[in-house]
Amino acid sequence: MNLGFNFYLVLDGNGQEAVNFYENTLDAEIVTVVLDDAKERVQHAHLKVGNTDFMLSDELPPNKIKSSQVTLYMPLKDAEKAKEVFGGQIVSPMQETPWSPAHGVVTDRFGVTWILNTRN
């Protein structure tokens, strides 16, 4: 039985920084962080934002994961919160659209593209 799906980010050595960044920027709850023996790379991290679980890790030698970039969609409760989260390289500026009072697209410093959208 399918229980749904979550996303998993694979980063290039800056996993600990990403955990801290997402904790502060997205108000993520850190559920688990497991570091490698040298305490340099994240073997596995589990974070929770609202009702959504997401995971990340660093690439760990000898494994090399060649994955395609995924764009993540994040609905937010209000436009003010969207403006707080909106940062990084702007792909599409935060603006009012027919479907949202605040909609924008950014790429964060880890190369992950986020679509931010509000309903209120």
Secondary structure, DSSP 8 states (H G I E B T S, - for coil): ------EEEEESS-HHHHHHHHHHHH--EEEEEEE-TTSSSEEEEEEEETTEEEEEEE--TT--------EEEEEES-HHHHHHH--SEEEEEEEEETTEEEEEEEE-TTS-EEEEEE--
